[in-house]
Amino acid sequence: MAYVHVTPYDEATGVTKEEYDAAIGRAGRIWNIVSVQSQLPEVLRESMRLYREIMFGPSPLSRAQRELLAAVTSSANSTRYCAIAHWHDFRDEVDDQELVDRIMEDWRSADMDEADRALVAFAEKLTWANSAVGPAEIDVLRSHGFEDAAISSAVQVVAYFNYINRVADGLGVDLEDWIARDGREAPIG
C-alpha cells in the first residue's frame, strides 16, 4: 500500500484525470507508479511526458535496449516495483524468457550481445558510482558501435530510472497484482 494518499480514478479531476485517461488509453490501465504521483498533478504530467519520450520516442537504442537499461538500473537500486515491471517489459520486447532469466540471474555470465553487455555495465556504473563515469566509459560504449545520440539516450534512460526508482521507493509503490501473479521475481541489488 502506498505511503501517501493515491487519488482514485473516480475522484480524479483536471490534470490528474487527464493523465489517468491517457494511461488507460496507452496501456489499458493506470499503473501504480502513475497513480502514486497524483498528489502533484503537474509533476505527474511532466514525469509521464519525459518517460514516454525517453522510452518510446525516437532513439538509436531499440525498445529492448531501453527496457534492459530500465530493468538493470532498477535492479541495481533494489527497487522491486520498477525492476519486476521492466524485466517483464524487457521479456515482452525480446520474447525469449530463457535469455531474460539468464540476464536477470547474472548478466556478466549471460550469453548476450557484447554491445548490450557494455550498456548494462555502463548503467550499473552510472547508478552506483556516477561520479566515476568519465571519458573512458564513453569510449567503451563507442568501441561497441554506439554513437553520441545512442550514448545520450542510454544516459537519459538510466537517469530517469534513478529518479523514478526513488519516487517508487519513497512513496511505497505496490507491484501490480497481474505482474505479481506472473510468478517471476527479479533479483534485486
Residue pairs with C-beta under 8 A, 6 or more apart in sequence:
1 172
1 174
2 32
2 35
2 36
2 171
2 172
2 173
2 174
3 170
3 171
3 172
4 36
4 39
4 171
4 172
5 38
5 39
6 32
6 35
6 36
6 38
7 16
7 35
7 38
7 39
9 20
9 30
12 20
12 38
14 41
15 41
15 42
15 44
15 45
16 38
16 41
16 44
18 45
19 34
19 41
19 44
19 45
19 48
20 30
20 34
20 35
22 48
23 29
23 30
23 31
23 34
23 48
24 30
26 52
29 176
31 85
31 176
32 81
32 173
32 174
32 175
32 176
33 81
33 82
33 85
33 164
33 167
33 168
33 173
34 44
34 48
36 167
36 168
36 171
36 172
36 173
37 43
37 44
37 47
37 167
37 171
38 44
47 164
47 167
50 160
51 160
51 164
54 66
54 153
54 156
54 157
54 160
55 63
55 66
55 67
55 70
55 157
55 160
56 63
59 66
59 149
59 150
59 153
60 146
60 147
60 149
60 150
60 153
61 69
61 119
61 150
61 153
61 154
61 157
62 93
63 93
64 90
64 93
64 94
65 116
65 119
65 154
66 153
66 157
67 86
67 89
67 90
67 92
67 93
68 90
68 103
68 116
68 119
68 120
69 119
69 120
69 123
69 154
69 157
69 158
69 161
70 82
70 86
70 89
70 90
70 157
70 161
71 82
71 83
71 86
71 87
71 89
71 90
71 104
71 186
72 107
72 120
72 123
72 124
73 123
73 124
73 127
73 157
73 158
73 161
73 162
73 165
74 81
74 82
74 83
74 85
74 86
74 161
74 165
74 186
75 83
75 87
75 104
75 186
75 187
75 188
75 189
76 123
76 124
76 127
76 128
76 189
77 83
77 127
77 161
77 162
77 165
77 166
77 169
78 188
78 189
79 165
79 168
79 169
79 188
80 175
80 186
80 188
81 168
81 169
81 173
81 174
81 175
82 161
82 164
82 165
82 168
83 186
83 188
84 175
84 179
84 180
84 184
84 185
84 186
85 175
85 176
85 179
86 161
87 100
87 104
87 184
87 186
88 179
88 182
88 184
90 100
91 97
91 100
94 100
99 110
99 111
99 112
102 109
102 110
102 111
102 112
103 110
103 112
103 120
104 186
104 187
105 187
107 117
107 120
108 117
112 120
114 144
115 144
115 145
115 146
118 140
118 141
118 143
118 144
118 146
119 141
119 144
119 146
119 154
121 140
122 133
122 137
122 140
122 141
122 154
122 158
123 154
123 157
123 158
125 132
125 133
125 137
126 133
126 137
126 155
126 158
126 159
126 162
127 158
127 162
138 151
141 150
141 151
141 154
142 151
146 154
167 173
